[in-house]
């Protein structure tokens, strides 16, 4: 397959990433152009049979690392013409790259480390620092709907460690609806099957009928959410879950839904 056909589908995401990292369309597109010129001059930089998207992002990252990047106040924009509600100018360049790769572009921690030619443990540390920066600007209340005590405590500990508040833990649909009404959280972590046989999906449906907040489903039954019926989960984690994945999704929700700031 021609290289142009292989990289073409990934160019919109590559441009989004470069613009978000540099803060302007012109500088972001200049880095993308330099990446494409490098491939044109040396096609071996994009060998066949590998992850083309990761390879492309890795090449861009190496070019960015070799040239100075101007970190404007607009840096961190999620899409052209739409800025993130957070000021990420204080996040170190490598940390910003890791944050955008993991949250906006959806790469795993391991794939992010591969793209940035870094150790996965170092990437985790960078992400934790970036997440803390976001939490410092937008500390919000997070409600947990989970009937398994150990899992609920693990989630609560993780949320608190990220710098957010746990508004409470609900074990049933009725408890969840009451807790939401009393605490008005900015984000919900929800299981599907609850203690008394009630449904976390029904609880979330009730909550979403009254407000518009992000919900992350954490469940052993993901198939129950893939029916085409509301709510269509933008964020879904299968049990047993990876805490790093949940952290990334929490920050995705905060980045893409600025109303969570007001709900804190």
C-alpha positions as CSV (number, residue, x, y, z in Angstrom):
1,X,0.0,0.0,0.0
2,X,1.4,3.5,-0.8
3,X,2.7,5.4,2.2
4,X,0.2,8.2,1.4
5,X,-2.7,5.8,1.8
6,X,-1.3,4.5,5.0
7,X,-0.7,7.9,6.7
8,X,-3.6,9.8,5.2
9,X,-6.3,8.6,7.6
10,X,-4.1,9.7,10.6
11,X,-3.3,13.2,9.4
12,X,-6.3,15.0,11.0
13,X,-5.3,13.5,14.4
14,X,-1.7,14.4,13.9
15,X,-2.6,18.0,13.1
16,X,-4.9,18.2,16.1
17,X,-2.1,16.9,18.3
18,X,0.6,19.3,16.9
19,X,-1.7,22.3,17.2
20,X,-2.7,21.4,20.7
21,X,0.9,20.9,21.7
22,X,2.2,24.2,20.2
23,X,-0.9,26.3,20.7
24,X,-1.3,27.7,17.2
25,X,-2.4,26.3,13.9
26,X,0.5,27.7,12.0
27,X,3.2,26.2,14.2
28,X,1.4,22.9,14.6
29,X,1.0,22.5,10.9
30,X,4.7,23.5,10.3
31,X,5.7,20.5,12.5
32,X,3.3,18.2,10.6
33,X,4.8,19.5,7.3
34,X,8.3,18.7,8.5
35,X,7.2,15.2,9.5
36,X,5.8,14.6,6.0
37,X,8.9,16.0,4.4
38,X,11.0,13.6,6.4
39,X,8.9,10.7,5.2
40,X,9.1,11.9,1.6
41,X,12.9,12.1,1.8
42,X,13.3,8.8,3.7
43,X,10.4,6.4,3.3
44,X,12.2,3.9,5.5
45,X,11.0,6.0,8.5
46,X,7.6,4.4,7.9
47,X,8.3,0.7,7.4
48,X,5.3,-1.5,6.5
49,X,3.8,-4.0,9.0
50,X,4.0,-1.7,12.0
51,X,1.5,0.5,13.8
52,X,1.3,3.4,11.3
53,X,-0.4,5.8,13.6
54,X,2.0,5.3,16.5
55,X,5.0,5.4,14.1
56,X,3.7,8.7,12.6
57,X,3.2,10.3,16.1
58,X,6.6,9.0,17.1
59,X,8.3,10.6,14.1
60,X,6.5,13.9,14.8
61,X,7.6,13.7,18.5
62,X,11.2,13.3,17.5
63,X,11.0,16.3,15.2
64,X,9.4,18.3,17.9
65,X,12.1,17.3,20.4
66,X,14.9,18.3,18.0
67,X,13.4,21.8,17.5
68,X,12.2,24.4,20.0
69,X,8.5,24.5,20.6
70,X,6.8,27.8,21.5
71,X,4.5,27.2,24.4
72,X,1.8,29.8,24.0
73,X,-1.0,30.5,26.4
74,X,-3.3,28.8,23.9
75,X,-1.2,25.6,24.0
76,X,-3.4,22.7,25.0
77,X,-6.2,23.4,22.6
78,X,-8.3,20.3,22.0
79,X,-9.4,21.3,18.5
80,X,-8.8,24.2,16.2
81,X,-10.7,27.2,17.4
82,X,-11.6,25.6,20.7
83,X,-9.4,25.9,23.7
84,X,-9.2,23.5,26.7
85,X,-10.5,25.2,29.9
86,X,-7.2,24.5,31.5
87,X,-3.9,26.3,31.3
88,X,-1.3,23.6,30.6
89,X,1.6,26.0,30.0
90,X,3.1,25.0,33.3
91,X,3.3,21.3,32.3
92,X,6.8,20.4,31.0
93,X,6.9,19.7,27.3
94,X,7.4,15.9,27.6
95,X,4.6,15.8,30.1
96,X,2.3,17.8,27.8
97,X,3.0,15.4,25.0
98,X,2.2,12.4,27.2
99,X,-1.0,14.0,28.5
100,X,-2.3,14.8,25.0
101,X,-1.2,11.4,23.6
102,X,-3.0,9.5,26.4
103,X,-6.1,11.7,26.8
104,X,-6.9,13.2,23.5
105,X,-5.4,10.6,21.1
106,X,-6.3,7.6,23.2
107,X,-2.9,5.9,23.3
108,X,-2.1,3.5,26.2
109,X,0.6,4.4,28.7
110,X,2.8,1.8,27.1
111,X,2.2,3.0,23.6
112,X,2.7,6.6,24.7
113,X,6.1,5.6,26.2
114,X,6.9,3.9,22.9
115,X,6.0,7.0,20.9
116,X,8.1,9.2,23.1
117,X,11.0,6.8,23.4
118,X,10.7,6.9,27.2
119,X,10.3,4.4,30.0
120,X,6.7,3.6,30.9
121,X,7.3,4.3,34.5
122,X,8.6,7.8,33.7
123,X,5.5,8.4,31.5
124,X,3.2,7.4,34.4
125,X,5.0,9.9,36.6
126,X,4.6,12.6,34.0
127,X,0.9,11.8,33.6
128,X,0.4,11.9,37.3
129,X,2.0,15.3,37.5
130,X,-0.1,16.6,34.6
131,X,-3.3,15.2,36.1
132,X,-2.4,16.9,39.4
133,X,-2.1,20.2,37.4
134,X,-5.5,19.7,36.0
135,X,-7.0,18.8,39.4
136,X,-5.4,21.9,40.9
137,X,-7.3,24.0,38.4
138,X,-10.5,22.0,38.4
139,X,-10.9,20.0,41.6
140,X,-14.4,18.4,41.3
141,X,-16.6,16.1,43.2
142,X,-16.8,12.5,42.0
143,X,-19.6,10.1,42.9
144,X,-19.0,6.4,42.9
145,X,-21.8,3.9,42.2
146,X,-20.3,0.5,43.1
147,X,-21.6,-2.3,45.3
148,X,-18.3,-4.2,45.9
149,X,-16.7,-2.5,48.9
150,X,-13.0,-3.2,48.0
151,X,-13.5,-1.9,44.5
152,X,-15.3,1.2,45.8
153,X,-12.5,1.9,48.3
154,X,-9.9,1.4,45.6
155,X,-11.7,3.9,43.4
156,X,-12.2,6.4,46.2
157,X,-8.5,6.2,47.1
158,X,-7.5,6.7,43.4
159,X,-9.9,9.7,43.1
160,X,-8.6,11.4,46.2
161,X,-5.0,10.7,45.1
162,X,-5.7,12.6,41.9
163,X,-6.8,15.7,43.9
164,X,-10.5,15.4,43.6
165,X,-13.3,14.9,46.2
166,X,-15.3,11.7,46.7
167,X,-18.9,13.0,47.3
168,X,-20.0,9.5,48.4
169,X,-20.4,5.8,47.5
170,X,-23.8,4.4,46.5
171,X,-24.5,0.6,46.4
172,X,-28.0,0.7,44.9
173,X,-29.9,2.7,42.3
174,X,-32.0,4.4,45.0
175,X,-28.8,5.3,47.0
176,X,-27.2,6.7,43.8
177,X,-30.2,8.9,42.9
178,X,-30.3,10.3,46.5
179,X,-26.6,10.8,46.7
180,X,-26.6,12.7,43.4
181,X,-29.4,14.9,44.6
182,X,-27.6,15.7,47.9
183,X,-24.1,16.1,46.6
184,X,-24.4,17.2,42.9
185,X,-21.0,15.8,41.8
186,X,-19.2,16.9,38.7
187,X,-18.5,13.3,37.4
188,X,-19.8,9.8,38.1
189,X,-18.0,6.4,38.2
190,X,-20.7,3.8,37.8
191,X,-21.0,0.0,37.9
192,X,-23.9,-1.7,36.0
193,X,-25.1,-4.4,38.4
194,X,-25.8,-3.2,41.9
195,X,-26.2,-4.7,45.4
196,X,-30.0,-5.2,45.4
197,X,-30.3,-6.3,41.8
198,X,-31.0,-2.7,40.7
199,X,-29.3,-1.2,37.7
200,X,-26.5,1.4,37.6
201,X,-27.6,2.1,34.0
202,X,-31.1,3.1,35.3
203,X,-29.5,5.2,38.0
204,X,-27.3,7.0,35.4
205,X,-30.3,7.5,33.1
206,X,-32.2,9.2,35.9
207,X,-29.2,11.4,36.7
208,X,-28.7,12.4,33.1
209,X,-32.3,13.3,32.7
210,X,-31.7,16.0,35.3
211,X,-28.2,17.2,34.5
212,X,-25.5,16.8,31.9
213,X,-22.3,15.5,33.5
214,X,-19.8,12.9,32.3
215,X,-20.2,9.3,33.4
216,X,-17.5,6.6,33.3
217,X,-18.9,3.1,33.4
218,X,-16.7,0.5,35.1
219,X,-18.3,-2.9,34.7
220,X,-17.8,-6.6,34.2
221,X,-20.7,-6.5,31.8
222,X,-19.8,-4.1,29.0
223,X,-22.1,-5.9,26.6
224,X,-25.1,-4.4,28.5
225,X,-23.9,-0.9,27.4
226,X,-23.4,-1.8,23.7
227,X,-27.1,-2.0,22.8
228,X,-27.5,1.3,21.0
229,X,-29.8,2.6,23.8
230,X,-29.2,5.6,26.0
231,X,-26.8,6.2,27.6
232,X,-24.3,5.5,25.0
233,X,-21.1,5.4,27.1
234,X,-18.4,7.8,25.9
235,X,-16.2,6.3,28.6
236,X,-16.3,2.5,29.4
237,X,-13.8,0.4,31.4
238,X,-14.1,-3.4,31.7
239,X,-13.4,-5.1,35.0
240,X,-10.8,-6.0,36.2
241,X,-9.8,-2.5,35.4
242,X,-6.4,-0.8,35.0
243,X,-6.2,2.2,37.4
244,X,-4.1,4.1,34.9
245,X,-6.9,3.7,32.3
246,X,-9.5,5.1,34.8
247,X,-7.3,8.1,35.6
248,X,-6.8,8.8,31.9
249,X,-10.6,8.6,31.3
250,X,-11.3,10.9,34.3
251,X,-9.0,13.5,32.8
252,X,-10.5,13.0,29.3
253,X,-13.9,13.7,30.8
254,X,-12.6,16.9,32.5
255,X,-10.8,18.0,29.3
256,X,-13.8,17.5,27.1
257,X,-16.6,18.6,29.4
258,X,-15.7,22.0,31.0
259,X,-19.0,22.1,32.8
260,X,-17.5,19.8,35.4
261,X,-15.5,22.8,36.7
262,X,-18.7,24.6,37.7
263,X,-20.1,21.5,39.3
264,X,-17.2,21.2,41.8
